[in-house]
């Protein structure tokens, strides 16, 4: 193995492994942490061909990237949830023991009793002859195949309990992994940290755990954030390979962990040009122009930017609401997030849960009794004054409350949790996709495979058969019809795909739209298929606009960061000297800001709708007086 060409941080990690020491490799944005991880794996496998390495990461995309860059095919690379499930699934008795404990724990709200289970406590006998599976949704009510399901929200809780109770599972994990590497560790659940750093210690067998990440980029509340409570050898990467000089300097002002980044010493690094760090540019724009943001992007300061190219230019906003409108799927977004009938049902449900209403009435009777308001206007007036809502409500209002409630289930997280790992048909962690969207996702995958000429994969997931040239012509015509940008509804497209043999039959889908998804189907079927396709483009980050959270791990030449505090979990004023009563809000905001500004490989423009003199004064300290500009002064 040629160690001369390895980074010094990789050499330090190698030494930790030889010494049997677990470690953290910490580095700021653009420092090449994943590059170091891959270099370490390749160096280890070259020196020790039989070494057993497990590499776990956060997303399927990250798995694919790592697999494409390692030289040894025997390395186990997986998402955290898939890895954990592969490890524990064969130990069904132990899983059931833990399930009994969790379901009977009154403080554990994530584990519900089976439907129609009337006893106070559940016993293991209930699970006799049942198989516990991992699926998108949790249900401990047996299905027709005598299976029950735990979801991604439950699997880590179950696994952590199993590792705590059963030393043999710790032994088994150490047997299959001499080294376990965790990429983007800051986003990892604290439960995973406990498994790897606490429960594995029950086993006397040896292995090394290596964590790669940046605590400053821990922007998800369910992540561990940092591992300061554990005694781990710390390796720090300080060189930045992505950002121009001005971005590095500003980003350093927002770190509070002692890590000060510096330009890369590698003359071939992406942020170097002719042996010198690229200068880049930062502008801080302010003013009161927020409504007509399209005209803002037409100003001369953006003259060289191409806002139609989502690969090179990104506009980053805090929430999906504005983005959905700009990306072309407002109707679909509003259905999941601002639907009037769903709002009505939600308000009635709260009253019933508090014991203030008799649920043995129809939906219409309860609505008249409650008379809820939305945005200071009576909801029923808004519903009856809208043709679409009124026609559906006229059907629902005469239903008994319990039936109407069951038929009107809409999960607002469903639309934004696409992240389908196409070929496996598995969604990434935290996916709440409903069956209607999942059916559309299959159709979209079929279209994409056809357009990419991946015909073997295409034929595997479709019902369509190709026997002759005419079949090929018919297939092309069908795909052309689906991708044409007209006003075809989702209902039209799904019926067409079924008739043409593109989609396989799905009894669960049919059952869903008759029962739990009745209302959702009645609404979504009239929305254009084009809106759905635009939502997928947005969620895959092909759109030039995206949320500030989803951009982590990406990089672009040009970044426009819009600082609007319309979410109580964030307050961008705190970045510029305004004190928040909530220290968590302040820290959360700082980390998100750091992540966003460090996406820029060339030019960064920050826009904040403010004229506050204190904020502007602080902005001048950060960015330089000459770079702080009133948006109205720019032509």
C-alpha positions in Angstrom: 0.0 0.0 0.0 1.4 3.4 -1.0 0.8 5.6 2.1 2.7 8.5 0.6 -0.3 9.7 -1.4 -2.8 9.4 1.4 -4.1 12.4 3.3 -2.6 12.9 6.8 -6.1 12.5 8.2 -6.5 9.1 6.6 -3.1 8.0 7.9 -4.2 9.1 11.4 -7.4 7.0 11.0 -5.3 4.0 9.8 -3.2 4.3 12.9 -6.4 4.4 15.1 -7.6 1.2 13.5 -4.2 -0.5 14.1 -4.3 0.6 17.7 -7.9 -0.6 18.1 -9.2 2.9 18.8 -12.6 4.2 17.7 -12.5 7.7 16.2 -14.3 10.7 14.8 -13.1 12.3 11.6 -14.5 15.8 11.8 -14.4 18.4 9.0 -16.2 21.5 7.8 -18.2 21.8 4.7 -16.3 21.0 1.5 -13.4 19.3 3.4 -13.8 16.0 1.6 -14.9 13.8 4.5 -16.5 11.2 2.2 -13.4 11.3 0.0 -11.4 10.4 3.2 -13.8 7.6 4.1 -13.4 6.1 0.6 -9.6 6.5 0.7 -9.5 4.8 4.1 -11.7 1.8 2.8 -9.5 1.4 -0.3 -6.3 1.6 1.7 -7.5 -1.0 4.3 -8.7 -3.5 1.7 -5.4 -3.2 -0.2 -3.4 -3.9 2.9 -5.8 -6.4 4.5 -7.8 -8.1 1.7 -9.8 -10.2 4.2 -10.8 -7.3 6.5 -14.6 -7.1 7.1 -15.9 -3.6 6.7 -19.4 -2.2 7.1 -20.1 1.3 5.9 -23.5 2.8 6.9 -24.9 6.1 5.7 -28.0 8.2 5.7 -29.5 8.0 2.1 -29.6 5.6 -0.8 -27.9 8.2 -3.0 -25.0 8.3 -0.5 -24.8 4.5 -0.7 -24.7 4.6 -4.5 -21.9 7.2 -4.4 -19.7 5.2 -2.0 -20.2 2.0 -3.9 -19.2 3.6 -7.2 -15.9 4.8 -5.7 -14.6 1.8 -3.7 -12.5 -0.9 -5.3 -13.5 -3.9 -3.2 -17.0 -5.3 -3.9 -17.1 -7.2 -0.6 -17.6 -4.1 1.5 -21.1 -4.0 3.0 -22.4 -0.5 2.2 -26.0 0.3 3.3 -28.4 2.8 4.8 -28.6 2.7 8.5 -32.2 1.3 8.5 -31.5 -1.4 5.9 -28.3 -2.5 7.7 -30.0 -2.7 11.1 -32.9 -4.7 9.7 -30.6 -7.1 7.8 -28.8 -7.7 11.1 -31.8 -8.4 13.4 -34.6 -9.7 11.2 -33.7 -13.4 11.6 -34.0 -13.1 15.4 -37.8 -13.1 15.4 -38.2 -14.4 19.0 -36.1 -11.6 20.3 -37.9 -9.0 18.2 -41.2 -10.2 19.6 -39.9 -10.0 23.2 -39.0 -6.4 22.7 -42.2 -5.6 20.9 -44.2 -6.9 23.9 -42.1 -4.7 26.2 -42.5 -1.6 24.1 -46.2 -2.0 23.4 -46.9 -2.5 27.1 -44.8 0.6 28.1 -47.3 3.4 28.7 -44.5 6.0 28.2 -43.7 4.6 24.7 -46.2 6.4 22.4 -44.7 5.0 19.1 -45.9 1.5 19.7 -49.7 1.1 19.5 -51.7 -2.0 20.4 -53.3 -4.0 17.6 -56.7 -2.9 16.3 -59.6 -4.3 18.3 -57.2 -5.5 21.1 -59.2 -4.9 24.3 -56.8 -6.2 27.0 -54.6 -3.9 29.0 -51.4 -5.8 28.3 -50.2 -7.9 25.3 -48.3 -11.1 25.7 -45.9 -12.9 23.4 -48.5 -15.5 22.7 -50.3 -12.9 20.6 -47.4 -13.0 18.2 -47.2 -16.8 18.0 -46.9 -18.0 14.4 -46.6 -14.4 13.2 -43.6 -13.0 11.2 -42.4 -9.5 12.0 -41.5 -7.6 8.8 -40.0 -4.2 7.9 -42.3 -2.0 5.9 -43.3 1.6 5.3 -46.1 1.5 7.8 -46.4 0.2 11.4 -49.1 -2.4 12.0 -49.2 -5.2 14.6 -52.6 -6.3 13.4 -51.8 -9.5 11.4 -52.5 -9.4 7.7 -53.6 -12.2 5.4 -50.1 -13.6 5.3 -49.8 -13.7 9.1 -47.3 -10.9 9.1 -47.1 -7.8 11.2 -45.0 -4.7 10.3 -42.7 -2.3 12.0 -41.6 0.9 10.1 -38.5 2.9 9.9 -39.7 5.0 12.8 -39.7 1.9 15.0 -36.9 -0.3 13.8 -34.1 1.6 15.6 -36.0 1.6 18.8 -36.5 -2.1 18.6 -32.9 -2.7 17.6 -31.5 -0.6 20.5 -33.6 -2.6 23.0 -32.4 -5.9 21.4 -28.7 -4.9 21.7 -29.3 -3.8 25.3 -30.9 -7.1 26.2 -29.0 -9.7 24.2 -25.2 -9.8 24.3 -25.2 -12.4 21.5 -26.4 -9.8 18.9 -23.4 -7.6 19.9 -21.1 -10.6 19.4 -22.7 -11.3 16.0 -22.2 -7.7 14.8 -18.6 -7.7 15.8 -18.1 -11.1 14.1 -19.3 -9.7 10.7 -17.5 -6.3 11.0 -13.9 -5.6 12.0 -14.6 -1.9 11.2 -17.9 -0.1 11.1 -17.8 3.4 9.5 -20.7 5.8 9.8 -20.9 8.6 7.2 -22.6 11.9 8.0 -22.7 10.8 11.7 -24.3 14.0 12.9 -27.6 12.9 11.2 -27.5 9.5 12.8 -30.0 8.7 15.5 -28.8 8.7 19.1 -30.1 5.2 19.2 -27.5 4.1 16.6 -24.8 5.8 18.6 -25.8 3.9 21.7 -25.8 0.6 19.8 -22.3 1.2 18.4 -20.6 2.9 21.3 -22.4 1.5 24.4 -24.1 -1.8 23.8 -21.3 -3.3 21.6 -19.1 -3.0 24.6 -20.9 -5.9 26.1 -19.0 -8.1 23.7 -15.4 -8.9 24.5 -14.6 -9.3 20.8 -12.7 -6.4 19.1 -13.7 -4.0 16.4 -13.3 -0.3 15.6 -16.0 2.3 15.0 -15.2 5.3 12.8 -17.5 8.3 12.4 -17.2 10.8 9.6 -19.1 14.1 9.6 -19.5 17.6 10.9 -21.5 18.6 14.0 -22.0 22.1 12.6 -24.1 20.5 9.8 -26.5 18.7 12.2 -29.7 20.4 11.0 -32.1 17.6 11.7 -33.6 17.5 15.2 -33.6 13.7 15.3 -29.9 13.4 14.7 -27.2 12.8 17.4 -25.6 16.2 16.5 -22.3 15.5 18.2 -20.6 12.6 20.1 -18.9 14.7 22.8 -20.2 12.4 25.5 -18.1 9.5 24.2 -14.3 9.1 24.5 -13.3 9.0 20.9 -10.0 10.0 19.2 -10.7 13.1 17.2 -9.2 13.7 13.8 -9.9 17.1 12.2 -9.8 18.1 8.5 -9.3 21.9 8.1 -8.8 22.2 4.4 -11.7 23.3 2.2 -11.9 21.9 -1.4 -15.2 23.4 -2.5 -15.8 27.0 -1.6 -14.1 30.2 -2.8 -12.0 32.3 -0.4 -14.8 34.8 0.5 -17.2 32.0 1.4 -14.6 30.2 3.5 -13.9 33.4 5.5 -17.5 34.1 6.2 -18.4 30.5 7.1 -15.5 30.4 9.6 -17.2 33.3 11.5 -20.2 31.1 12.2 -18.4 28.1 13.5 -18.0 27.9 17.3 -16.2 24.5 17.7 -12.7 25.7 17.1 -12.4 24.4 13.6 -11.1 27.1 11.2 -11.1 26.1 7.6 -8.4 27.1 5.2 -8.1 26.8 1.4 -6.9 23.4 0.1 -3.2 22.8 -0.5 -4.1 20.6 -3.4 -3.7 22.7 -6.6 -6.1 20.3 -8.3 -8.9 20.9 -5.8 -12.2 22.2 -7.4 -11.8 25.6 -5.6 -8.3 26.2 -7.0 -7.4 27.9 -10.2 -3.9 28.1 -11.6 -2.6 27.2 -8.1 -4.6 29.9 -6.3 -7.8 29.8 -4.4 -10.8 31.2 -6.3 -11.9 34.5 -5.0 -15.7 34.1 -5.4 -18.2 36.8 -4.4 -20.8 37.4 -1.6 -23.5 40.0 -1.7 -26.0 40.7 1.1 -29.2 42.3 -0.3 -31.9 43.8 1.9 -35.2 45.6 1.5 -39.0 45.0 1.6 -39.5 43.4 -1.8 -40.8 39.9 -1.2 -44.1 39.5 -3.1 -42.7 40.0 -6.6 -39.6 37.9 -6.3 -39.5 37.0 -10.0 -38.7 40.7 -10.7 -36.0 40.6 -8.1 -34.2 37.8 -10.0 -34.4 39.9 -13.1 -32.1 42.6 -11.6 -28.7 43.2 -13.1 -26.9 41.5 -10.2 -28.3 38.2 -11.4 -27.5 38.9 -15.0 -25.0 36.0 -15.4 -27.2 33.5 -13.5 -29.3 30.9 -15.2 -32.3 30.2 -12.9 -33.6 27.5 -15.3 -30.5 25.4 -14.7 -31.0 23.6 -11.4 -27.6 21.9 -11.6 -25.7 25.1 -11.5 -28.0 27.7 -9.8 -30.2 27.2 -6.7 -32.6 29.4 -4.9 -32.9 28.3 -1.3 -36.0 29.0 0.8 -37.0 27.8 4.3 -40.3 26.1 3.5 -42.0 24.2 0.7 -45.0 26.4 0.4 -43.6 29.1 -1.8 -41.4 26.6 -3.6 -44.3 24.5 -4.7 -46.0 27.5 -6.4 -42.8 28.4 -8.2 -42.0 24.8 -9.2 -45.5 24.3 -10.6 -47.4 22.0 -8.2 -49.3 24.4 -5.9 -52.6 22.5 -6.3 -51.0 19.2 -5.2 -49.2 20.9 -2.3 -52.3 22.6 -1.0 -54.2 19.3 -1.1 -51.8 17.9 1.4 -51.2 21.0 3.5 -54.1 23.4 3.3 -57.2 21.4 2.4 -60.4 22.8 3.8 -62.3 19.6 4.4 -59.3 18.0 6.0 -59.0 21.1 8.2 -62.7 20.8 9.1 -62.3 17.1 10.1 -59.2 17.9 12.1 -60.9 20.6 14.1 -63.9 18.3 14.9 -61.5 15.5 15.9 -59.8 17.7 18.4 -63.2 18.5 20.1 -64.1 14.8 20.1 -60.8 13.8 21.7 -61.3 16.4 24.4 -64.7 14.8 25.2 -66.6 17.9 24.1 -68.6 16.2 21.4 -70.8 13.2 20.8 -69.2 11.2 18.0 -72.4 9.2 17.3 -73.5 11.8 14.7 -72.9 12.5 11.1 -70.1 14.7 9.9 -72.5 17.3 8.8 -74.3 17.4 12.2 -71.0 17.8 14.0 -69.8 20.5 11.6 -73.0 22.5 12.3 -72.5 22.0 16.0 -68.9 23.1 16.1 -69.0 25.9 13.4 -65.2 26.0 13.1 -63.4 28.9 11.5 -60.3 29.0 9.2 -58.4 32.3 8.8 -61.3 34.0 10.7 -63.9 32.8 8.2 -66.4 30.0 8.9 -65.1 26.9 7.3 -68.5 25.7 6.1 -69.0 28.9 4.2 -65.7 28.5 2.5 -66.4 24.8 1.7 -69.9 25.4 0.4 -68.7 28.4 -1.6 -66.2 26.3 -3.6 -67.6 24.0 -6.3 -65.0 21.3 -5.8 -65.3 21.2 -2.0 -69.0 21.5 -2.1 -69.6 18.5 -4.4 -67.5 16.2 -2.2 -68.8 17.5 1.1 -72.3 16.9 -0.1 -71.4 13.2 -0.1 -69.4 13.2 3.1 -71.7 15.2 5.4 -74.3 12.4 5.6 -71.8 9.8 6.6 -71.5 8.8 10.3 -68.5 10.6 11.9 -66.4 7.5 12.3 -66.9 6.5 8.6 -66.2 10.0 7.3 -63.1 10.2 9.5 -61.7 6.9 8.2 -62.3 7.9 4.6 -60.6 11.2 4.9 -57.1 10.4 6.0 -54.4 12.7 4.5 -50.9 12.8 5.9 -49.3 16.1 5.1 -45.8 14.6 5.2 -46.7 12.2 2.4 -46.1 14.5 -0.6 -42.7 15.6 0.5 -41.3 12.2 1.4 -40.7 10.9 -2.1 -37.0 9.6 -2.0 -37.8 6.3 -3.7 -34.9 4.0 -4.2 -36.2 3.0 -7.6 -34.9 -0.5 -8.2 -35.5 -1.8 -4.8 -38.9 -0.2 -4.6 -38.0 0.9 -1.1 -38.4 4.4 0.2 -35.8 6.0 2.4 -36.2 6.6 6.1 -39.0 9.0 7.1 -41.1 8.3 4.0 -44.9 8.6 4.6 -45.9 8.2 1.0 -49.6 7.2 0.6 -50.7 4.5 -1.8 -51.9 6.9 -4.5 -48.5 8.7 -4.7 -46.7 5.3 -4.5 -48.7 4.1 -7.6 -47.8 7.3 -9.4 -44.1 6.8 -8.3 -44.1 3.4 -10.0 -45.4 4.9 -13.2 -42.8 7.7 -13.0 -40.1 5.1 -12.5 -41.4 3.2 -15.6 -41.2 6.3 -17.7 -37.7 7.1 -16.5 -36.4 3.6 -17.2 -37.9 3.7 -20.7 -36.3 7.1 -21.4 -33.0 5.9 -20.1 -33.1 2.8 -22.3 -33.0 0.5 -19.2 -35.3 -2.0 -20.8 -34.5 -5.0 -18.7 -35.3 -3.0 -15.5 -38.3 -1.5 -17.3 -39.8 -4.9 -18.1 -39.2 -6.2 -14.6 -41.6 -3.6 -13.0 -44.2 -3.2 -15.7 -46.9 -5.4 -17.0 -46.2 -4.5 -20.6 -44.8 -7.2 -22.9 -42.8 -6.7 -26.1 -43.1 -9.5 -28.7 -42.7 -7.6 -32.0 -42.0 -4.3 -33.6 -45.6 -3.2 -33.3 -45.4 -3.6 -29.5 -42.4 -1.3 -29.5 -44.4 1.3 -31.5 -47.3 1.0 -29.2 -45.0 1.4 -26.2 -43.4 4.5 -27.6 -46.8 6.1 -28.3 -48.0 5.3 -24.7 -44.9 6.9 -23.2 -45.2 9.9 -25.5 -48.8 10.4 -24.3 -47.8 10.2 -20.6 -45.0 12.8 -20.9 -46.8 15.3 -23.1 -47.3 18.5 -21.2 -51.1 18.9 -21.4 -53.9 18.9 -18.8 -54.3 15.1 -18.4 -55.6 14.4 -14.9 -54.0 11.9 -12.6 -57.1 9.7 -12.9 -56.8 9.8 -16.7 -53.2 8.8 -16.7 -53.6 5.9 -14.2 -56.5 4.5 -16.2 -54.5 4.8 -19.4 -51.5 3.1 -17.9 -53.6 0.2 -16.6 -55.4 -0.2 -20.0 -52.1 -0.2 -21.9 -50.6 -2.7 -19.6 -47.9 -0.4 -18.1 -49.1 -0.8 -14.5 -49.6 -4.1 -12.8 -52.8 -4.6 -10.9 -52.7 -3.5 -7.2 -55.6 -4.7 -5.0 -54.2 -2.7 -2.1 -54.5 0.5 -4.2 -58.1 -0.3 -5.1 -59.0 -1.0 -1.5 -57.2 2.2 -0.4 -59.2 4.6 -2.6 -62.4 3.0 -1.6 -61.7 3.2 2.1 -59.0 5.2 3.9 -58.0 7.1 0.8 -61.5 7.9 -0.4 -61.3 11.6 0.0 -57.7 11.9 -1.1 -58.5 10.1 -4.3 -61.6 12.2 -5.0 -59.4 15.3 -4.8 -56.1 14.2 -6.3 -57.6 12.4 -9.3 -58.6 15.8 -10.8 -55.2 17.3 -10.4 -53.0 17.2 -13.5 -50.4 14.5 -13.9 -47.9 17.2 -14.9 -48.2 18.7 -11.4 -47.2 15.4 -9.9 -44.2 15.1 -12.3 -43.1 18.6 -11.3 -43.3 17.7 -7.7 -41.0 14.7 -8.3 -38.5 16.9 -10.2 -38.5 19.3 -7.2 -38.0 16.6 -4.7 -35.1 15.1 -6.7 -33.6 18.6 -6.6 -33.6 19.0 -10.4 -35.7 22.2 -9.9 -33.7 25.5 -9.5 -35.5 26.1 -6.3 -35.4 23.9 -3.1 -35.6 24.1 0.6 -32.6 25.0 2.7 -32.7 21.6 4.4 -32.7 19.5 1.3 -29.6 21.1 -0.1 -27.2 19.6 2.4 -24.6 17.5 0.7 -25.0 19.3 -2.7 -23.0 22.1 -4.3 -23.7 24.7 -7.0 -21.9 27.5 -8.8 -24.5 30.1 -7.8 -26.6 30.1 -4.6 -29.4 32.6 -3.7 -30.2 32.2 -0.1 -33.5 33.9 1.0 -33.8 34.6 4.8 -37.5 34.6 5.7 -38.4 33.6 9.2 -41.9 32.2 8.8 -41.2 29.1 10.9 -40.9 29.4 14.6 -38.1 26.9 14.7 -35.8 29.4 13.0 -35.1 33.1 13.5 -32.6 34.5 11.0 -32.5 37.8 12.9 -30.4 35.9 15.5 -27.6 35.6 13.0 -27.1 39.3 13.1 -27.0 40.1 16.8 -30.7 39.7 17.7 -31.0 37.6 20.8 -33.5 34.8 21.0 -35.1 33.6 24.2 -34.8 30.1 22.8 -31.1 29.0 22.6 -32.1 25.9 20.5 -33.7 28.2 17.9 -30.6 30.3 17.7 -28.2 27.3 17.3 -30.5 25.6 14.8 -30.6 28.7 12.7 -26.9 29.2 12.8 -26.3 25.6 11.6 -28.8 25.8 8.8 -27.3 29.1 7.6 -23.8 27.6 7.7 -25.0 24.6 5.6 -26.6 26.9 3.0 -23.8 29.4 2.4 -21.3 26.6 2.0 -23.1 25.2 -1.0 -21.7 28.0 -3.2 -18.7 27.1 -5.4 -18.6 30.6 -7.0 -21.1 33.3 -6.1 -23.4 33.6 -3.1 -26.2 36.2 -2.8 -28.1 36.4 0.5 -31.5 38.3 0.5 -33.2 39.3 3.7 -36.4 41.4 3.7 -35.4 43.9 6.4 -34.3 47.5 6.9 -33.3 47.0 10.6 -30.2 49.2 11.1 -28.7 46.8 13.7 -29.0 43.8 11.4 -27.5 45.8 8.5 -24.7 46.9 10.7 -23.8 43.3 11.7 -24.2 42.2 8.1 -21.5 44.8 7.1 -19.2 43.3 9.7 -19.7 39.8 8.2 -19.7 40.6 4.5 -18.0 44.0 4.1 -19.8 47.3 3.8 -19.4 47.4 0.0 -21.2 44.0 -0.3 -24.3 45.0 1.7 -26.8 46.6 -0.8 -30.4 47.9 -0.8 -32.3 45.8 -3.4 -34.2 48.9 -4.6 -30.9 50.6 -5.6 -30.1 47.8 -8.1 -31.5 48.1 -11.6 
